[in-house]
Amino acid sequence: MISKWFRQKNRVIEIRKTGASYEDLKRSFGIPKSTLNSWLKNVKLTQKQRGALDKRWRIALIAARKKAVKWHNDQKAIRLKQAEVEAGSLIEKIDLKDDSILDLALAMLYLGEGSKTNGATGMGNSDPMILRFFISALERIYKIQRSKLYCELHLRADQKPLALKRYWSKELDIPIENFRSVSIDQRTAGSKTYPHYKGVCIVRAGSIAIQRKLMYTSKIFCEKICARSSAG
C-alpha cells in the first residue's frame, strides 16, 4: 500500500540532499520519522553538511536543557510557595502564646538534636536559628538566663576560633566569655571550608532536670500518637 506521503518523496529527497535535518522535514511535511528513515537511508550528506547538522543539534540540545532547567525551577518555585502558604495556614491555627505548645516543640526538637549525655541540657547545631529557638524556649519555659548558658565550638582546621566566637556570640546574644572551649577537627586539614559554614556551636545549660523532662515529654508524646494510629 502506497502511503499518503509518497508523492512528496522525490521532493523530500532533494531537500535532504541540501543538508536539511530529519526534524526539518518532519516539521515541514508532517511525515513520520519512520517513513523518512526508509526514504533517506541511502542519501549521503557531505562532511560539511553533517558538521552543520551536528552544530545545530548541539545548539538545540543546549537550548532544550536550559528550557528544561527553567521549567523545573519554575515548578520548584511553585511547590515551595505552596508549602509556604500551607505552613503559614498551620501556624495561624496555633496559639503561639500557649507555653505547652512551645514546650512540646522544644521536646521534639531536643529528641532529634539535643544532647543525651554529659549530665546537662545541651544542643549543638550549625544553624543559628535552631539554637536561637532552643535558647528562647529555655528562657521562656524554664527561666534559664542567657548569661548562664555556656558554649563550645567544633571547627574545621582552617577556621579562626576567635572570629567564630565573635560570630556565634553575636548570633546567639551570649557573652563571648561564655564560650569555654574550641575543638578543631584536624582531619579537615588541607581542605577548604565553605565561607557560609561557621562550624558547630553547642549550647549547654547546667540542669540535667530539663533534659530529662524534655526526653520524657517527647517519648510519651510519640508513644501516644503511635498508639492512636495503631488503634485506628
VENNORNOR-V154325 format. One line per field, one symbol per residue. ss: DSSP state (~ for helix, > for strand, _ for the rest). phi: phi as a letter, one per 20 degrees, with the letter a starting at -180 (. if undefined). burial: + if it has 9 or more other C-alpha atoms within 8 Angstrom, else -. Layout:
ss = ???
phi = ???
burial = ???
This chain:
ss = _____~~~~~~~~~~~~____~~~~~~~~___~~~~~~~~______~~~~~~~~~~~~~~~~~~~~~~~~~~~~~~~~~~~~~~~~~~~~~~~_____~~~~~~~~~~~~~~~>______>>>>>__~~~~~~~~~~~~~~~___~~~_>>>>>>>____~~~~~~~~~~~~___~~~>>>>>>>~~~___________>>>>>>__~~~~~~~~~~~~~~~~~~~~~~~~_
phi = .effegfegffffffffeofegfgffffdmegffffgffdfdeeefffffffffffffffffffffffffffffffffffffffffffffffeeefefffffffffffffgedffdcmmbebbdaedgfffffgffffffedlffgfefcccddcefeeegfffffgfgffdldgffeeebcddeffegndeefgfednddddcdfefffgffffffffffffffffffffn
burial = --------+--++-+++-++-+--++----+----+--++--------++--+-----------------------------------------------++++-++++++-+++----+++++++-+--++-++-+++-+--+-+--++++++++++-----+++-++--+-+---++--+--+--++---------+++++++-++-++--++-++--------------
